[in-house]
Amino acid sequence: MGKAVPKSRLGRTDWVLAGFRALVRGGIAAVRVEPLARDLNATKGSFYWHFKDLPDLHQAMLDLWEGLATSAITAHVRQSGLDPMGQLMLLVDMVSIRPGEAFGGVEIEPALRDWGRSDPRARAVVERVDRQRLSDLAGFLRAVGLEESELLPRAQLIYAAVIGLESLRLTTGQDMAPPLRSLVVQLAGQHGASGRTSATRQE
């Protein structure tokens, strides 16, 4: 192993991202201090400089994911200046972007969901993220012009498609955006035709 990285050069986020990568490789059991230190070429002392213990790191991983998976995306979309349909399509493009390898790549969200099946704390965060995403989707659909009775069922269809396409991307490498955009146009396009081409596609 090479020279250890001084703790002052590593922040909490470095350890959290290393935790995500370990989670993808081997589940939550793989998120342990010594392997993470090797991954970062750091010392265990650096870890304990930033975290009280391993559960503290686990909570930081869940907190970061929750923020990135909900408010960070919707805030960007709402500040885009696009019309309602354009915002909805921009949201589709943003959730279709492949997560970077620093975050664990395309397997990170499935790995987080697997974690939630065995850990009550992780499960509570996954459930909260799902509820918030459905609420946000319903809000974007409301802005497009859908009736209140249509909001939750259509938000659920779109969100179910997101989760399914994430799984399909793992096995086929398929780009999520085209089928997801097509579905959203079918479910909401008639209410916001003027915005269908408003969103700039993000790769």
Sequence and secondary structure as in RCSB ss.txt:
>XXXX:A:sequence
MGKAVPKSRLGRTDWVLAGFRALVRGGIAAVRVEPLARDLNATKGSFYWHFKDLPDLHQAMLDLWEGLATSAITA
HVRQSGLDPMGQLMLLVDMVSIRPGEAFGGVEIEPALRDWGRSDPRARAVVERVDRQRLSDLAGFLRAVGLEESE
LLPRAQLIYAAVIGLESLRLTTGQDMAPPLRSLVVQLAGQHGASGRTSATRQE
>XXXX:A:secstr
    B GGG  HHHHHHHHHHHHHHH GGG  HHHHHHHHTB HHHHHHH SSHHHHHHHHHHHHHHHHTHHHHH
HHHTS   HHHHHHHHHHHHHS   GGGTGGGHHHHHHHHHHH HHHHHHHHHHHHHHHHHHHHHHHHHT  HHH
HHHHHHHHHHHHHHHHHHHHHH   SHHHHHHHHHHHHGGG GGGTTTS    
